[in-house]
Structures are given as C-alpha cells and as structure tokens.
Amino acid sequence: MSNFSKEFIFGTATSSYQIEGGFDQGGRSLSIWDTFSETPGKVVNGDNGRMACDHYNRYKEDIQLIKELGVDSYRFSIAWPRIFPEEGVYNEEGMDFYRSLLDELLKAGIKPVVTLYHWDLPMWAYNKGGWINRDSVNWFLEFAEVCFRELDRYVDSWITHNEPWCASFLSYHLGHHAPGHRNIEEGVKAAHHILLSHGKAVELLKTDLNSQTPIGITLNLTPVYAKTTSVNDQLAANNADGYTNRWFLDPIFKGSYPHDMMNLFSSYVHDYSFIQEGDMASIAVECDFFGINYYNRSLVEYASNENFLFIGSHSDYEKTGMGWDVSPNEFKELIYRLRMDYTNLPIFITENGSAYDDVLEEDGSVHDKGRTDYLEKHIQAVSELQQEGMNIGGYFLWSLLDNFEWAFGYEKRFGIFYVDFTTQQRYWKDSAKRYKEIVASRSVHKEAVQ
Ligand code: FCB
C-alpha cells in the first residue's frame, strides 16, 4: 500500500451544511437545506444541520485533528448563504470565517481544496426559481468571483460543483434532496444551468482573473451493471448509465448531451430551447483535473413500468451500512473507462468512504472494522491504478467527521472520527488510526524517495 509517488495527495473531505452548524451566526441566511429539513418526512428523525458538528465554532480543534491524522490536504465547501445572505448583498463576516479557516489550515501545513457549491443554495435564490432559472448562472458567478478574489491566494485547488447529478436529478426530479421537487424537466434544466455555471466559473478564474490555481469539477460516478445479458437488462443498464453518468460526462468532455438520453427524456422535456448557443462549448471548457466521488457500483434490471425502464436489482455483494455494494474492482473498471472514453486529465478521488453502525465503547474507542476494511480495499485499488499508470492525483476520504448525512440525518455515520452530537466530542475510530498509518507509511516512503 505504500506504492504512492511522493506527489500523491492524501486528504479528507467535508461540506459546509453537513458540519458547520452556526446556521444563524455571522450573518448567514437560510439555505434550501434549512427549509427542506424543517418539512416533515423529508429527513430521518426530523434532523437538521442547525448545529451539525458545530464546526463553525470548533474549526480550530478540527484542524488539529486533521493535522494529527497527518494528511496532506483537506477538502471543504463554502456556504453560499454566508457570503450572499441576500441577492447582491455581500457579507464580509461570512468571508472572514473562511479566511480564518484557510489561515489555520495553512499554518498547520494542510493544503486546502475548496468546493464552491456543495448543495446549500440560499433560499433567496430558490425563491427566484433556483437552478431552474437561468439567472442562477449569474448568481453563482457573482458568488464564485468574490470567493476567487478573496481566497484564491490561500487555495490549493478549486472545485466548482460537487456532484451535479445530486444537485439536479436527485433534488429536482427524484425529490429526495432539497428542494424536493419531482419533475424530470426541472431536473434536466437544473443540470444544464449547474453545468453551465461550472464552465463559466472556470473561464472566470482562468481568463478574467488570470489565476494559475488548478480548478475542476467533481462528479459522483456509479458504474452500472446489468443483472443478466438479456437485451432488456442491457437496455436498462444503458439507460441507468445515461441517467447517472453520461448525462454529465458527455457535456463536460465531449460538449454534447447523449442523444439516446435526449430522446428518452423528450417525452417529459418538451422543449430543449434552454440549451442556448455557446452553452455546450462553455460547459466543455478545459479544466486542470477531474474529481470523482466513488462509493459503489449499481446493478440494474429491466422494468417496463419505470420512466427510463430500469430499476435497482438485488445484488449478493457485501454491503455497507447504506446497503451499498462494496465494490473496489468496479471502481478500477470505472477509471479504465474514463481513461478510454473521456479524459487524460489527472483524476482526484475527491470522496470515497462508507457508513456503518458504529458503537462508541466506554473507553472512547470505536472498532469500525467494516469501514477500515472498506478504506483499505479502496486505497489498495488506487495504488494498483497508480501502478498501471492511471494518473490518480489524490485520494480524499469521506468523511473527517460523522455529520448530517442529508436525508438520512445523523443516522448514518461516515466519519473516521466519531462525533457525540450531545457533547460535540470527537473520538478516533479505528479507521482513523488505520488511515493515519497508511498515510504515514507513504511519508516514510516519500522521504526515502527524496
Ligand atoms: C456524497 C456527498 C457527500 C456525502 C456522501 C456520503 O454523495 O457528496 O456530501 O453525503 O455522499
């Protein structure tokens, strides 16, 4: 497992709404997640992120944990409603929080990777139509510009968007995430505006602001497999792949939406005129790296009564606490496919991790064997990919802390540090100790190589 080059980056990741809390501190206004989680039945146990890990007030301690873990880098996101609590109203106090956080990280020798949008859209933007309104592209650019101007000098790499599939299809079509709409056309429009805002933000940083800081986007990719070799199941797998992966990969790397999916969507999307001239070229702007979040593979079968003719199929793979397949081999296959069909850019694994039902022992230990095995298997896969010349630039474990896991509230724990949400105390799980060892053994190797 120590087969990583000296440049390889190990990190850990979080996002603003999931850990910050401080929902009414520092001039922050409400985001769609504040409101969505107040709606009965949307989040398990009626949980919300008002307090979360109270990271807004405890960031210094949390950075000490990252330092003790020994990783090179930390990926976090900026809460847009802290920066623009109202349309066009810039909040300096919100920016000060991120400046202090970045200062602290740099003092600790940790490279900051900053995501602009990890789903906490301000309510004011939602009230004007959110991502369905094309003006959202300009709102996002105004937010991006001030972040770039104020923070670029501290930042190691920028990520425009985290998982556009979740921010669009899961949120506007499937309704599981804020704002909880269930409309295919809205999902497709939201996806387009999010992708467009990505392309334009990259251009803004590189061309208008002439920055050299690397910038990219992060997609959640789920390699899809058909239950059988039947034509029907193959069709189901094709459609699931189009819906989850190609609808986002194709525009970013090929400058067009996949035609088969455009046809399939056209029973619901009556008019594609929201795709305007020049949009596709903007979306396909050249980036410096490509981020992927990988958790699991998916197995599907044909279902004649489903909109896109696929449904999840029973798989006998070992499962995480989310019921997701543990599938490190499919992770490797995904990377081979990206190399064959899409890109030569350096790939960063910007998230990978697992939830399990952890038990905090009386002595403060957490023996999370499932998570430890999961991380070992996936880091092993990355190591093999590196040896095969797949050019992976880094690996970020999701997540630093147990946190607000969106619609699952606090019920699902992804952290390598256990959080007691009544006392806000953090505890090292065995997985954190193991990750520290893996990172440290790479550092020894690193010194030997230097
Ligand atoms: C990803 C999200 C992240 C977290 C993990 C478990 O889809 O980017 O915020 O919820 O899943």
Boltz pocket constraint, residues with backbone or C-beta under 6 A from the ligand:
constraints:
  - pocket:
      binder: B
      contacts: [[A, 15], [A, 18], [A, 162], [A, 163], [A, 166], [A, 220], [A, 293], [A, 351], [A, 398], [A, 404], [A, 405], [A, 406], [A, 414]]
      max_distance: 6.0
